[in-house]
Each structure stands twice: as structure tokens, then as C-alpha cells.
Amino acid sequence: MEQEEIKIQIKEAQKQMDNTIEFLKNDISKVRAGKANPALLTGLLVNCYGTTMPINQVANINTPDHKTIAVQPWDKNLIKEIEKTIMSSDLGLNPDSDGNLIRLNIPELTEERRKELVKQVKSKGEDTKISIRNTRRQAIDIFKKMENDGLSKDLRHDAEGDIQKLTDDYINTIDEIITEKEKEIMTI
């Protein structure tokens, strides 16, 4: 019975760590790497029809080349609203519209800007590692409480070893994700 409870706690911690990794991947996909990527527009909300909707639900977004993002609204009346949303975002992009299609030209990044973006990505990686370690700490606290409620010291020690191995694996995954994004940013 106790081992089942430990497995449940480890599975729960693993699920939390998976969610943390997914959040990191989503978060750094929005970091501009000098080439057009529709993910840059993820999270932008457009005011339309009396409500706010994600931009990808009111327009088709694609990349005709590595320097351009094309946004084609399904309703042409939304062009001004989409332009306003893009200009008010922190992306630093200026939309160019011909009345049917909005083009976003992605400028080349300077070496200095690339280094700033790498620092930003590394910082997000460190924050994610802290979150993973907090999940580990919470699981260990639960194991200690279980020991106080009658769990054997050996089982608690084994459970802590399992959660530490899981934590190490996720920390390595974060390092790989950050290294990959760093290469993408620094590639000209």
C-alpha cells in the first residue's frame, strides 16, 4: 500500500515537471531568433465582434519566406484591429498591410541583441530549473510526512532517490532545450 502511494506521488511530480517543461518550450518559442516564426504571434489577442480572440482564430498565419510572417484575416474588417494588436505588443514589429494581407518583416538581429536574447532564454531556463526543484522538494516533504505516518525509512530513502533521479533527468532536458534555442538565436 505504501509503495503504491509513493508511485502515485512520483507520477504526480512527473506530471508537474512535464507541464513545467511544456511551459518553457512554449515560452521560448516566442523568443525571436532572427527568422520568421508564426509562434511569435502566439498569445496575441485581437478585439473583434465584442470580445477578444487569439490572433490565430481570426486569421491564417504563415511564413512565405524566412524573413516574413503573413497574416491573412478571414474577415477583412479586422485588419486594422490586428495591426493595432501587433503594434501594441512587445514584439517590435511594424505591420505592412495591403488591405487583404498583413506582412511582418522580421529584421536581422544584431550581435548585441542576439546575446541579450540568449541571456533571456538562459534566465527562463534557470527559472524552470527552480520550478522543477520546487516540485522535487514538495515530493520529498510528502515522503517525510509519510514516514511520520508509518512509512519505513528505507522506503522513504528509495523514494527520495527516485525523485532525485527524475529531477536530474528534467534538469538535463532543460539544458538541452536551452542549448538548442541558444544555437538557433546565434545562427545567422
FILO-683521 format. One record per residue: residue in one letter; z, x, y of N, C-alpha, C in turn. Coordinates in nm, 4 decimals, padded with zeros to 6 digits. Each point is the difference from the previous one (the first is absolute). Layout:
BEGIN
PT  code       n.z       n.x       n.y      ca.z      ca.x      ca.y       c.z       c.x       c.y
PT     a         Z         X         Y         Z         X         Y         Z         X         Y
...
end
This chain:
BEGIN
PT  code       n.z       n.x       n.y      ca.z      ca.x      ca.y       c.z       c.x       c.y
PT     m   00.0000   00.0819  -00.1204   00.0000  -00.0819   00.1204   00.0000   00.0859   00.1263
PT     e   00.0836   00.1051  -00.0003   00.0091   00.0863   00.1173  -00.1311   00.0737   00.0237
PT     q  -00.0639   00.0449  -00.1105  -00.1263   00.0721   00.0145  -00.1090  -00.0911   00.0554
PT     e   00.0028  -00.1270  -00.0372  -00.0966  -00.0962   00.0550   00.0196  -00.0137   00.1508
PT     e   00.1260  -00.0067   00.0415   00.0308  -00.0123   00.1417  -00.0489   00.1241   00.0769
PT     i   00.0186   00.1163  -00.0614  -00.0470   00.1249   00.0621  -00.1521  -00.0021   00.0130
PT     k  -00.0695  -00.0420  -00.1062  -00.1470  -00.0078   00.0047  -00.0461  -00.0941   00.1100
PT     i   00.0692  -00.1127   00.0136  -00.0355  -00.0968   00.1048   00.0159   00.0643   00.1378
PT     q   00.1110   00.0719   00.0203   00.0233   00.0646   00.1295  -00.1060   00.1066   00.0293
PT     i  -00.0366   00.0764  -00.1029  -00.1025   00.1035   00.0190  -00.1353  -00.0640   00.0305
PT     k  -00.0337  -00.1094  -00.0693  -00.1265  -00.0710   00.0274  -00.0011  -00.0532   00.1431
PT     e   00.1134  -00.0534   00.0431   00.0102  -00.0525   00.1365  -00.0195   00.1125   00.1021
PT     a   00.0621   00.1150  -00.0246  -00.0160   00.1148   00.0897  -00.1456   00.0460   00.0010
PT     q  -00.0633  -00.0003  -00.1185  -00.1398   00.0418  -00.0092  -00.0894  -00.0951   00.0791
PT     k   00.0288  -00.1293  -00.0072  -00.0788  -00.0984   00.0747   00.0146   00.0243   00.1508
PT     q   00.1230   00.0288   00.0449   00.0229   00.0291   00.1417  -00.0772   00.1256   00.0419
PT     m   00.0023   00.1018  -00.0857  -00.0699   00.1249   00.0317  -00.1512  -00.0215   00.0031
PT     d  -00.0523  -00.0824  -00.0911  -00.1431  -00.0335   00.0016  -00.0374  -00.0664   00.1321
PT     n   00.0832  -00.0943   00.0450  -00.0265  -00.0688   00.1267   00.0038   00.0975   00.1173
PT     t   00.0908   00.0957  -00.0062   00.0109   00.1004   00.1059  -00.1269   00.0857   00.0063
PT     i  -00.0503   00.0389  -00.1165  -00.1240   00.0796  -00.0061  -00.1180  -00.0814   00.0536
PT     e  -00.0088  -00.1267  -00.0384  -00.1091  -00.0852   00.0491   00.0055  -00.0128   00.1514
PT     f   00.1208  -00.0142   00.0543   00.0158  -00.0089   00.1451  -00.0507   00.1276   00.0666
PT     l   00.0352   00.1157  -00.0569  -00.0463   00.1281   00.0552  -00.1523   00.0074  -00.0017
PT     k  -00.0605  -00.0338  -00.1148  -00.1464   00.0057  -00.0103  -00.0652  -00.0889   00.1044
PT     n   00.0523  -00.1204   00.0160  -00.0544  -00.0938   00.0982   00.0192   00.0544   00.1417
PT     d   00.1175   00.0550   00.0255   00.0322   00.0497   00.1330  -00.0891   00.1175   00.0399
PT     i  -00.0192   00.0965  -00.0896  -00.0805   00.1167   00.0386  -00.1499  -00.0289  -00.0063
PT     s  -00.0400  -00.1088  -00.0658  -00.1426  -00.0340   00.0002  -00.0454  -00.0376   00.1409
PT     k   00.0957  -00.0386   00.0852  -00.0317  -00.0381   00.1379  -00.0105   00.1205   00.0929
PT     v   00.0408   00.1175  -00.0491  -00.0082   00.1210   00.0825  -00.1454   00.0455   00.0024
PT     r  -00.0521   00.0131   00.1206  -00.1406   00.0342   00.0184  -00.0260   00.1439  -00.0401
PT     a  -00.0969   00.0183  -00.0875  -00.0308   00.1352  -00.0481  -00.1328   00.0514   00.0537
PT     g  -00.0497  -00.0578   00.1080  -00.1234   00.0493   00.0596  -00.1256  -00.0623  -00.0577
PT     k   00.0153  -00.0879  -00.0988  -00.1173  -00.0697  -00.0524   00.0313  -00.1487  -00.0059
PT     a  -00.1039  -00.0786   00.0058   00.0157  -00.1445   00.0032   00.0621  -00.0496  -00.1301
PT     n   00.0990  -00.0882   00.0146   00.0674  -00.0587  -00.1154   00.0452  -00.1406   00.0394
PT     p  -00.0478  -00.1026  -00.0698   00.0396  -00.1370   00.0344   00.1512  -00.0218  -00.0035
PT     a   00.0731   00.0816  -00.0747   00.1462  -00.0138  -00.0084   00.0668   00.0236   00.1360
PT     l  -00.0699   00.0664   00.0932   00.0560   00.0209   00.1335   00.0329  -00.1326   00.0682
PT     l  -00.0762  -00.1038  -00.0332   00.0188  -00.1293   00.0658   00.0994  -00.0893  -00.0733
PT     t   00.0490   00.0450  -00.1146   00.0966  -00.0784  -00.0755   00.1237  -00.0231   00.0855
PT     g   00.0455  -00.1198   00.0013   00.1202  -00.0323   00.0758  -00.0266  -00.0522   00.1402
PT     l  -00.1250   00.0103   00.0470  -00.0310  -00.0560   00.1320  -00.0109  -00.1518  -00.0114
PT     l   00.0699  -00.0695   00.0889  -00.0010  -00.1464  -00.0013  -00.0782  -00.0525   00.1192
PT     v  -00.0892  -00.0936  -00.0264  -00.0867  -00.0580   00.1021   00.0469  -00.1422   00.0287
PT     n   00.0081  -00.0338   00.1299   00.0317  -00.1375   00.0387  -00.1256  -00.0844  -00.0124
PT     c   00.0056  -00.0999  -00.0867  -00.1155  -00.0867  -00.0140   00.0434  -00.1370  -00.0498
PT     y  -00.0661  -00.1007   00.0483   00.0247  -00.1379  -00.0423   00.1480  -00.0378   00.0118
PT     g   00.0677   00.0526   00.1027   00.1391  -00.0346   00.0234   00.1000   00.0704  -00.0894
PT     t  -00.0420   00.1004  -00.0721   00.0907   00.0746  -00.0872  -00.0424   00.1465  -00.0018
PT     t   00.0777   00.0849  -00.0651  -00.0407   00.1394  -00.0148  -00.0372   00.0239  -00.1455
PT     m  -00.1086   00.0730  -00.0180  -00.0499   00.0285  -00.1341  -00.0367   00.1470  -00.0094
PT     p   00.0128   00.0597  -00.1191  -00.0454   00.1380  -00.0174  -00.1498   00.0107   00.0283
PT     i  -00.0383   00.1110   00.0583  -00.1393   00.0181   00.0410  -00.0965  -00.0121  -00.1182
PT     n   00.0421   00.0434  -00.1185  -00.0902  -00.0074  -00.1157  -00.0180  -00.1424  -00.0528
PT     q   00.0755  -00.0970   00.0566  -00.0184  -00.1390  -00.0390  -00.0892  -00.0769   00.0968
PT     v  -00.0398   00.0656   00.1078  -00.0887  -00.0662   00.0959  -00.1302   00.0770   00.0204
PT     a  -00.0128   00.1144  -00.0685  -00.1200   00.0821   00.0190  -00.0264   00.0859  -00.1231
PT     n  -00.1257   00.0367  -00.0145  -00.0395   00.0954  -00.1029   00.0113   00.1393   00.0609
PT     i   00.0688   00.0916  -00.0694   00.0210   00.1350   00.0517  -00.0616   00.0991  -00.0977
PT     n  -00.0898   00.0859   00.0517  -00.0589   00.1025  -00.0873  -00.0274   00.1275   00.0798
PT     t  -00.0459   00.1007  -00.0714  -00.0298   00.1287   00.0633  -00.1453   00.0364  -00.0291
PT     p  -00.0898  -00.0261   00.0962  -00.1409   00.0329  -00.0205  -00.0248   00.1510  -00.0119
PT     d   00.0874   00.0804   00.0619  -00.0068   00.1452  -00.0155   00.1409   00.0559   00.0163
PT     h   00.0160   00.1316  -00.0152   00.1339   00.0586   00.0012   00.0642   00.0070   00.1383
PT     k  -00.0726  -00.0393   00.1039   00.0518   00.0036   00.1368   00.0174  -00.1380   00.0629
PT     t  -00.0368  -00.1063  -00.0711  -00.0018  -00.1334   00.0596   00.0654  -00.1027  -00.0916
PT     i   00.0797  -00.0878   00.0627   00.0501  -00.1183  -00.0691  -00.0689  -00.1189   00.0658
PT     a  -00.0570  -00.0868  -00.0819  -00.0671  -00.1195   00.0515   00.0856  -00.1215  -00.0328
PT     v   00.0253  -00.0828   00.1015   00.0776  -00.1227  -00.0161  -00.0916  -00.1153   00.0366
PT     q  -00.0288  -00.0849  -00.0978  -00.0885  -00.1129   00.0240   00.0784  -00.1297  -00.0208
PT     p   00.0395  -00.0638   00.1119   00.0777  -00.1242  -00.0113  -00.0841  -00.1111  -00.0618
PT     w   00.0663  -00.0846  -00.0789  -00.0703  -00.1129  -00.0594  -00.0255  -00.1074   00.1048
PT     d   00.0820  -00.0007   00.1051  -00.0199  -00.0910   00.1117  -00.0207   00.0863   00.1248
PT     k  -00.1188  -00.0072   00.0587  -00.0347   00.0853   00.1146   00.0936  -00.0214   00.1195
PT     n   00.0646  -00.1175   00.0050   00.0918  -00.0282   00.1108   00.1240   00.0888  -00.0037
PT     l   00.0242   00.0675  -00.1103   00.1192   00.0836  -00.0142  -00.0217   00.1443   00.0453
PT     i  -00.1217   00.0348   00.0384  -00.0297   00.1395   00.0361   00.0927   00.0510   00.1102
PT     k   00.0154  -00.0771   00.1075   00.0855   00.0437   00.1119   00.1442   00.0183  -00.0466
PT     e   00.0489  -00.0911  -00.0826   00.1377   00.0065  -00.0491   00.0203   00.1224  -00.0903
PT     i  -00.0983   00.0288  -00.0853   00.0079   00.1170  -00.0881  -00.0036   00.1283   00.0830
PT     e  -00.0883   00.0050   00.0994  -00.0053   00.1174   00.0877   00.1336   00.0228   00.0691
PT     k   00.0595  -00.1088   00.0504   00.1286   00.0091   00.0693   00.1082   00.0532  -00.0953
PT     t  -00.0006  -00.0480  -00.1240   00.0980   00.0453  -00.0995  -00.0157   00.1486  -00.0281
PT     i  -00.1225   00.0454  -00.0167  -00.0252   00.1412  -00.0297   00.0412   00.0878   00.1183
PT     m  -00.0337  -00.0432   00.1212   00.0329   00.0796   00.1185   00.1508   00.0051   00.0239
PT     s   00.0723  -00.1056  -00.0345   00.1447  -00.0001   00.0236   00.0783   00.0681  -00.1138
PT     s  -00.0702   00.0363  -00.1082   00.0669   00.0694  -00.1108   00.0211   00.1462   00.0384
PT     d   00.0734   00.0737  -00.0822   00.0243   00.1410   00.0287  -00.1029   00.0912  -00.0682
PT     l  -00.1164  -00.0565  -00.0354  -00.1030   00.0783  -00.0688  -00.0767   00.0928   00.0944
PT     g  -00.0041  -00.0350   00.1270  -00.0726   00.0823   00.0954  -00.1507  -00.0113  -00.0144
PT     l  -00.0485  -00.1151  -00.0462  -00.1435  -00.0212  -00.0187  -00.0512  -00.0993   00.1025
PT     n  -00.1233   00.0235   00.0472  -00.0624  -00.0909   00.0947  -00.1127  -00.0763  -00.0685
PT     p   00.0162  -00.1312  -00.0126  -00.1041  -00.0785  -00.0667  -00.1263  -00.0096   00.0852
PT     d  -00.1142   00.0000  -00.0674  -00.1306  -00.0144   00.0645  -00.0681  -00.1197  -00.0668
PT     s  -00.0231  -00.1056   00.0784  -00.0518  -00.1237  -00.0576  -00.1396  -00.0317   00.0519
PT     d  -00.0829  -00.0563  -00.0904  -00.1320  -00.0454   00.0412  -00.0085  -00.1528  -00.0047
PT     g   00.1131  -00.0667  -00.0113   00.0018  -00.1457  -00.0066   00.0061  -00.0533  -00.1423
PT     n  -00.0412   00.0791  -00.0982   00.0060  -00.0406  -00.1402   00.0888   00.0920  -00.0825
PT     l   00.0053   00.1264   00.0408   00.0659   00.1029  -00.0792   00.0809   00.0905   00.0919
PT     i   00.1190   00.0382  -00.0466   00.0824   00.0947   00.0755  -00.0066   00.1334  -00.0728
PT     r  -00.0353   00.1051   00.0751  -00.0036   00.1343  -00.0584   00.1162   00.0813   00.0553
PT     l   00.0649   00.0721  -00.0902   00.1080   00.0897   00.0411  -00.0415   00.1414  -00.0393
PT     n  -00.0266   00.0826   00.1009  -00.0383   00.1382  -00.0270   00.1269   00.0831  -00.0147
PT     i   00.0095   00.0695  -00.1115   00.1173   00.0824  -00.0286  -00.0281   00.1410   00.0520
PT     p   00.0734   00.0432   00.1031  -00.0254   00.1332   00.0561   00.0513   00.1102  -00.0920
PT     e  -00.0597   00.1182   00.0130   00.0470   00.1167  -00.0739   00.1416   00.0329   00.0460
PT     l   00.0815   00.0435  -00.0920   00.1363   00.0390   00.0344   00.0027   00.1478   00.0379
PT     t   00.0784   00.0312   00.1015   00.0188   00.1404   00.0362   00.0960   00.0635  -00.1005
PT     e   00.0011   00.1323  -00.0038   00.0905   00.0719  -00.0907   00.1455  -00.0361   00.0307
PT     e   00.0311  -00.0085   00.1289   00.1366  -00.0345   00.0416   00.0378  -00.1402  -00.0484
PT     r  -00.0910  -00.0947   00.0159   00.0269  -00.1381  -00.0434   00.0152  -00.0064  -00.1523
PT     r  -00.0817   00.0761  -00.0717   00.0119   00.0034  -00.1471   00.1384   00.0479  -00.0409
PT     k   00.0494   00.1043   00.0676   00.1330   00.0529  -00.0323   00.1084  -00.1030   00.0301
PT     e  -00.0157  -00.0748   00.1095   00.0952  -00.1068   00.0333   00.0014  -00.1064  -00.1093
PT     l  -00.1192  -00.0370  -00.0464  -00.0096  -00.1022  -00.1050   00.0619   00.0488  -00.1310
PT     v  -00.0179   00.1272  -00.0311   00.0610   00.0567  -00.1216   00.1523  -00.0071   00.0116
PT     k   00.0535   00.0337   00.1189   00.1450  -00.0104   00.0214   00.0469  -00.1431  -00.0207
PT     q  -00.0768  -00.0944   00.0537   00.0327  -00.1422  -00.0138   00.0050  -00.0404  -00.1475
PT     v  -00.1001   00.0411  -00.0752  -00.0088  -00.0342  -00.1418   00.1150   00.0637  -00.0779
PT     k   00.0297   00.1261   00.0314   00.1116   00.0679  -00.0682   00.1323  -00.0698   00.0301
PT     s   00.0152  -00.0470   00.1229   00.1213  -00.0722   00.0375   00.0121  -00.1303  -00.0799
PT     k  -00.1114  -00.0696  -00.0153   00.0008  -00.1227  -00.0803   00.0350   00.0327  -00.1459
PT     g  -00.0479   00.1125  -00.0490   00.0320   00.0444  -00.1354   00.1490   00.0274  -00.0154
PT     e   00.0587   00.0669   00.0989   00.1446   00.0282  -00.0048   00.0813  -00.1292   00.0033
PT     d  -00.0420  -00.0941   00.0849   00.0692  -00.1299   00.0050  -00.0067  -00.0704  -00.1350
PT     t  -00.1138   00.0109  -00.0664  -00.0170  -00.0624  -00.1312   00.0890   00.0671  -00.1030
PT     k   00.0112   00.1323   00.0065   00.0891   00.0714  -00.0922   00.1447  -00.0451   00.0185
PT     i   00.0396  -00.0188   00.1256   00.1365  -00.0474   00.0282   00.0215  -00.1373  -00.0633
PT     s  -00.0995  -00.0855   00.0123   00.0094  -00.1333  -00.0596   00.0132   00.0081  -00.1523
PT     i  -00.0778   00.0883  -00.0616   00.0069   00.0190  -00.1461   00.1396   00.0499  -00.0382
PT     r   00.0517   00.0948   00.0753   00.1339   00.0533  -00.0300   00.1084  -00.1060   00.0203
PT     n  -00.0177  -00.0858   00.0990   00.0954  -00.1100   00.0198  -00.0002  -00.0944  -00.1195
PT     t  -00.1180  -00.0256  -00.0551  -00.0101  -00.0847  -00.1198   00.0743   00.0668  -00.1162
PT     r  -00.0174   00.1314  -00.0142   00.0718   00.0731  -00.1044   00.1510  -00.0119   00.0202
PT     r   00.0448   00.0184   00.1235   00.1430  -00.0065   00.0303   00.0561  -00.1386  -00.0336
PT     q  -00.0749  -00.1049   00.0334   00.0451  -00.1357  -00.0311   00.0143  -00.0191  -00.1508
PT     a  -00.0965   00.0513  -00.0752   00.0065  -00.0121  -00.1468   00.1206   00.0766  -00.0544
PT     i   00.0249   00.1191   00.0518   00.1145   00.0796  -00.0465   00.1312  -00.0716   00.0321
PT     d   00.0058  -00.0623   00.1190   00.1198  -00.0770   00.0349   00.0224  -00.1137  -00.0991
PT     i  -00.1076  -00.0656  -00.0413   00.0110  -00.1081  -00.0991   00.0491   00.0558  -00.1331
PT     f  -00.0519   00.1171  -00.0400   00.0436   00.0608  -00.1263   00.1489   00.0359   00.0056
PT     k   00.0473   00.0494   00.1148   00.1422   00.0331   00.0149   00.0858  -00.1256  -00.0095
PT     k  -00.0486  -00.1077   00.0603   00.0735  -00.1269  -00.0079   00.0034  -00.0485  -00.1454
PT     m  -00.1128   00.0178  -00.0696  -00.0049  -00.0397  -00.1412   00.0987   00.0829  -00.0819
PT     e   00.0167   00.1291   00.0365   00.0961   00.0841  -00.0711   00.1417  -00.0515   00.0230
PT     n   00.0283  -00.0415   00.1222   00.1317  -00.0578   00.0299   00.0237  -00.1288  -00.0786
PT     d  -00.1088  -00.0696  -00.0327   00.0094  -00.1252  -00.0761  -00.0098   00.0235  -00.1508
PT     g   00.0053   00.1272  -00.0437   00.0050   00.0253  -00.1437  -00.1153   00.0791  -00.0586
PT     l  -00.1003   00.0368   00.0790  -00.1112   00.0807  -00.0512   00.0508   00.1400  -00.0318
PT     s  -00.0472   00.0577  -00.1104   00.0468   00.1341  -00.0372  -00.0559   00.1028   00.0983
PT     k   00.0754   00.1085   00.0164  -00.0386   00.1070   00.0930  -00.1337   00.0623  -00.0422
PT     d  -00.0216   00.0153  -00.1327  -00.1252   00.0582  -00.0495  -00.1202  -00.0870   00.0355
PT     l   00.0135  -00.1318  -00.0175  -00.1100  -00.0913   00.0337  -00.0292   00.0050   00.1497
PT     r   00.1067   00.0049   00.0810  -00.0207   00.0084   00.1451  -00.0714   00.1298   00.0351
PT     h   00.0426   00.1082  -00.0609  -00.0612   00.1305   00.0266  -00.1490  -00.0011  -00.0410
PT     d  -00.0305  -00.0578  -00.1150  -00.1397  -00.0103  -00.0458  -00.0829  -00.0852   00.0974
PT     a   00.0597  -00.1108   00.0455  -00.0699  -00.0891   00.0933  -00.0287   00.0717   00.1311
PT     e   00.0974   00.0776   00.0477  -00.0203   00.0753   00.1238  -00.1103   00.1049  -00.0176
PT     g  -00.0051   00.0607  -00.1189  -00.1067   00.0959  -00.0286  -00.1366  -00.0668   00.0007
PT     d  -00.0069  -00.1206  -00.0584  -00.1265  -00.0752  -00.0022  -00.0453  -00.0364   00.1405
PT     i   00.0942  -00.0459   00.0823  -00.0371  -00.0422   00.1364  -00.0383   00.1230   00.0832
PT     q   00.0613   00.1156  -00.0260  -00.0352   00.1226   00.0714  -00.1415   00.0443  -00.0369
PT     k  -00.0353  -00.0091  -00.1277  -00.1351   00.0372  -00.0445  -00.1034  -00.0917   00.0654
PT     l   00.0322  -00.1292   00.0029  -00.0885  -00.0974   00.0644  -00.0174   00.0358   00.1480
PT     t   00.1095   00.0320   00.0659  -00.0039   00.0376   00.1420  -00.0868   00.1238   00.0207
PT     d   00.0183   00.1008  -00.0848  -00.0799   00.1227   00.0116  -00.1485  -00.0292  -00.0153
PT     d  -00.0344  -00.0879  -00.0954  -00.1408  -00.0366  -00.0208  -00.0582  -00.0666   00.1253
PT     y   00.0765  -00.0900   00.0609  -00.0488  -00.0689   00.1203  -00.0088   00.0949   00.1195
PT     i   00.0924   00.0927   00.0116  -00.0059   00.0990   00.1085  -00.1265   00.0851  -00.0152
PT     n  -00.0319   00.0389  -00.1237  -00.1239   00.0758  -00.0248  -00.1234  -00.0823   00.0357
PT     t   00.0033  -00.1294  -00.0320  -00.1117  -00.0888   00.0345  -00.0183  -00.0064   00.1519
PT     i   00.1098  -00.0096   00.0721  -00.0064  -00.0028   00.1472  -00.0622   00.1292   00.0518
PT     d   00.0427   00.1135  -00.0543  -00.0563   00.1290   00.0422  -00.1512   00.0041  -00.0226
PT     e  -00.0448  -00.0518  -00.1147  -00.1440  -00.0028  -00.0303  -00.0755  -00.0890   00.0988
PT     i   00.0552  -00.1172   00.0306  -00.0642  -00.0934   00.0932  -00.0114   00.0641   00.1383
PT     i   00.1082   00.0622   00.0454   00.0013   00.0617   00.1332  -00.0970   00.1178   00.0055
PT     t  -00.0030   00.0819  -00.1049  -00.0919   00.1148  -00.0039  -00.1450  -00.0478   00.0060
PT     e  -00.0311  -00.1061  -00.0741  -00.1358  -00.0561  -00.0011  -00.0387  -00.0499   00.1395
PT     k   00.0924  -00.0720   00.0661  -00.0282  -00.0524   00.1338  -00.0144   00.1149   00.1005
PT     e   00.0810   00.1042  -00.0156  -00.0097   00.1159   00.0881  -00.1389   00.0657  -00.0124
PT     k  -00.0476   00.0149  -00.1222  -00.1353   00.0565  -00.0209  -00.1041  -00.0880   00.0678
PT     e   00.0148  -00.1329  -00.0166  -00.0964  -00.0933   00.0590  -00.0010   00.0133   00.1520
PT     i   00.1168   00.0138   00.0610   00.0087   00.0107   00.1460  -00.0574   00.1326   00.0492
PT     m   00.0280   00.1080  -00.0713  -00.0420   00.1320   00.0461  -00.1451   00.0320  -00.0321
PT     t  -00.0642  -00.0809  -00.0860  -00.1412   00.0222  -00.0320  -00.0856  -00.0466   00.1170
PT     i  -00.0861   00.0882   00.0438  -00.0877  -00.0333   00.1140  -00.1324  -00.0520  -00.0526
end
